[in-house]
Amino acid sequence: MQTTQSRRRFLAGVTALAAAGLAGSHSAAAKDAPPETTTARFADAPGICVAPQYVAEELIRAEGFSDFAYVAADPGIAATEMLARGDIDFSVDFATAFVIPIDAGAPITVISGVHVGCYELFGREDISSIADLKGRKVGVGYNLSSDPHIFVSAMATYVGLDPQRDIEWVVGEVNPAELFVQGKVDAFLAFPPEAQDLRARKIGHVILDSSRDRPWSQYYCCMLAVNAVYAEKHPAATKRVVRAILKSADICAAEPERVARLLVNEGRIKQYDYALQSLRELPYANWHDFDPEDTVRFFSLRLHEAGIVKSSPQQIIANGTDWRVLNEIKRELKM
């Protein structure tokens, strides 16, 4: 009950901000067809990066979804496989986690970007660039289909390394951040709040910050995808969910203090200071300006070069993206 009241107080304070950030969206929503379904299920994957989907819960309910739920899921490819099977309807995840299943023919459709900049590559003091990863140990989590492995492979390919031959990947049950602290790996890809914690403890240093360093800062890391069958059967419902997620991204940008408190109160992160720092550093509002197709093209090309996907960027875009809903919303906002 206390969590519900806290969420309601939070939303009462930020609804006006959302309306200001998305001027015209309320009247547009009133003109839209009602949702064809009252069901919307998201992957309940951990992480500050996906804060907009947690902020969006009540906004999505307000769009007419009485049957809203989070379904337990691991982030990355595992969640995307659930999306393809129809176990969930929507997923906010890394662009690479969508490109790979689309290449394999999975029935998912990327429909919007969400934000840029949630990962930082940490390394030992003698590692000053991605090229210096040649011959070094990089921790990537439980397996070689993890998001860190895919992302670092894309980075390595971009600077001319062969990720399969030039890097020693370290997989296992131990968190890569812990292996890095223990000196058992030379580098790893950190996500909030790991990066904030390591910087505070002055352990290692940042080789690449995807919120600031080009070209990575020019492309989304997290995007929104929908089960393709759901989108085809429920176009009005899909649009309403997209609009709620984009409103929530603007709330994260405008009210990081309140969002951080919400995440802590709901047990999604333990430390308020790290949550707040992460939310302030992530450029949630850049969905207004960035072209999501550029992101899919960029990462598709990187993964194609790395031999991880077989399809060309053009095929990935044609088979697994649809920007019509996003473009409708932007037109309504006269962006």
N, C-alpha and C positions, 0 to 999 in steps of 0.2 A: 504494500500500500504506500509506504514512504517513497519508494522508487517511482511509482506511478505519479504521485503528487509532485515529486521533484521534476519529472519529465514535463508535467503539465505547466508548472511554474516556468520552466525553461522555455517552453514553446510560447507561452503567453508573452514572454519578454522579447522574443526574436521574430515573431510572426510579422510584425510591422517592418522589421529590417528586411525580411525576405521579400515583402511586398514592394519595398522601396528599391531593392536590388533587381527585382524582376517586374518593373513597372509594366502594367498592362496584362500581366499573366492571369490575374484574378478574373478580369472580364473575358479573357480568351477561354479560360477554363469553363466559365458559365455557358459559353457558346458551343463547347465541344459536345460530341455525343457522349452519353453515359458509358461507363466501362461495360464491356460485354461480359466480364467476369468480376467477381468480388474477391478473387484469390490472387495473391502476389507473394511468392516465396523467394527469399534471398539466402545465400550462403552465409552462415554465421561464422565467418573466419576471423581470427584475431587480427588486431593491428590498428594503429592510429590512422594509417593511410586511408582506410575505408570509412572514416568517421562520417562522411556524408550519408551513407546508407543507414547509419544508426540515428542520426539526427532526423532523417526522412521518415521514420516510422509513422509518427502521428500525421505528418503531411500526406503520406500515402493513404492512410486511413481516411483522412479528410477528402481525398479524391474519390472515395466510394468503395474502398477495399476493406470490407469487414473481416475477411479471412486473410489476414496478414501474418506471416510467420518467418522466423529465422530457422534454418535447418543446419545442424552441426556439420561442418566441413573443414577439411584442411585447405589452406590457400593454394593457389596455382592450378596446375593441371588437374589435380584431384577434384577441385570444385568445378572446373570446366567440364569434366566428364559427367558430373552430376547434372550440370546444366544441359548437356547434350542428351542425357537420358530422360530429362523432364522431372528429375527429383527436385529441382528448383527451377524457378522461372526467370530469375535475373541474377547477375553476378557482377560485382565490382572487383576487378582484378587487373593484373598487369597485362599490358598489350601482348607480350610474348606468350602468356598463358592462353590467349585466344588464337594467336596466329598458328601455333602448332596444331591444335585440334582442327582448325579450319582446313589446314593443309591435308589432314587425314580424312576430311569429308564429314566432320561432325556437324550436326544441324544446329549451329549457333550463329547469331548475328550480332556483330558489334554495332551499337547504335549511337554512342556518344563518348566523348572524352570526359574525364572527371577532374583530374589535376595532374600536375607535373611535380617531379622532384622528390620522391620519397626515399631514394636510396643513396648511400654514400659508400664508396669503396675505400676501405681502410687497409693500410699496409705498414710494414716495419719502416723504421727511419731510413733504411738504405734503399727503399723502393720509392722512386719519385714519379713514376709514370706507369701507365698500363703496359707499355713495352717492357718494363722491368720485371713483369710477372713471368717472363720466359725462364723456365727451369725452376720456378718457385712453387711452393705448396699453397693451394687456395682452398679454404674450407667452404663447402657448399651444402651442408645439411645431410639429409638421409639418403639421397640418391641423386643420380645424374639427370633426373627430370625435374629437379627443383628449380624454382625461380632464380635463385642466386647463380646456379650453374648456367642457365640459359642466358641471363643478363651478362655475366662476365664473359661468356663465350662470344656474345655479340660485340662486346667492347674489344676483346682480343682480336677478333676478325677485322674490326674497323681500323686497327693500327698495324695490321699485317701479320699478326701471329696466327699460328694454327692451333686452335684451342684443344684439339685432340692430342697433338704431339708436344706442344711447347709448354703446357701447364700440367702440373701434378695435382689432380683433384683429390681432395680428402673428404670422404663421405663417412658417415657413421651416426651413432645415436647421440653423440655429444653435440651440443649447440656450437656452431662455428664461432660465435662470439667468445665462448668459453675457451675453445681451442686457441683462439687468437690471444686471449689474455694469458694463457698458460705457455705461450710461445711455441705451440705445436703446429701452427700454420703461419704462413708469412703474410697472408691477406685474406680478406673476406668481405662480402657485401653486407653492409649494415642497414637495417631499417629502424624507424622510430619504435621504441625509445633507445635502442642499442647505441646508435650514433651519439645521442646526447649524453648517455652514460659514459661512453669511452672518452669523449671530449672533456667531460668534467673530471675524469680520473687521469687525464693526460696519458692515455695508453695509445700508442701508435699515432698515425696521422692520416688525414684524409687525402687520398690520391685523386679522387674524383667526386665532386658533389653534383648530383644530377639536377639540383635546383638552380645551379649557377654556371656550370661548365658546359660549354658548347661541344658538340652538337646536342648532347643529351638533354640540356635544359630547354631545347626547342620542341620537344616531343613529350606527349603524355606518357606517364608510367602507368597510371590507373585509368581504366576505361570501363564503360558499362556495356554489357552484352545481355541478350535475351535468348531464350530458347526459340528457335526459328518457327516451330509449330505454334507456340504461344503467340508470337508476334503476328503471324498470318491470320490466326483465328480472332485475335483480340487487339486490333490496331488502336482503338480508342483507349483501351486500358494501358497499352504500351506507352502511348504518348503521355498519359497522366503520370505514370511512374517516372518517365524521363524528366518531366517538368518538376516533380517533387525532389528528385535527386539533385537537379541543377539549383533549385532553391536552397537545398541543404548545403551545397558547396559554397554558395554565397554566404550562408549563415556561418559556416566554419571560418570564412575569411573575415567576416565582420565582427564576430563574437567569439574569438578563440578562448577567452576566459570561461565563458559559460559552457562552451562545448567540452572543454577540458574537465570541468567539474562534472558534467553529465557522464562522461566516459568513466571517470573515477567512481561516481556514485553507482553506476551500473556494473562495476567490477571488470570493465574492459581494459583498464590499465591501473596500475597500482599508484604510481607517483604523479601527483598533480603537476609538479614543476616540469617534469619531462614532457608530460602531455601538452602543457601550455607552450613550451618551447617548440615542440614539434609542430603544433598547429600554426604558430606564428611564422615558422620557417617555410611551411608548405604553401605554395601559391595557388590556393583553391579557386581563386576568382579567374584564373586565366582561361577557363573554358569559353569565356566570352570572345576571346581573340584567336585561339589556336584552331587549326584545321585537323580534325581527328584522322582524316584520310592520310595526311602527311605522316602521322605516327605509324599507321598500319603499313604504309609503303616502306618507311625507314627500317622498321624492325623486320619486316618480311625479307627485305634485301639482305640485312645483316645475317639473319638465320639461314637464308638461302646460301650465302657465301660460306657460312660455317658448316654447310652440309646437314643442317638440322631439319630443314623443310625442303621439299622438292618443287613446290609450286612457285611460280614467279610472283612478284608483288602484285602485278595486275590481276592474276588469277585469284590470289587471296582476297583482294579488294572486291572483285566481282562475285566471288562465292560466299563471302562471309561478312559483308558490311552493308548497311543501309542507313543513310543520313537524312532520309526524308522527314522523319519526326523531329530530329534536331533542327533541321533547316526551317521547319514550320514554326517551331518555338522561337527561333531567332527572328524570323520575319514578324511574328507577333510582337516581339520586343523592339522591332525596327532597328535591329543591330546591323 
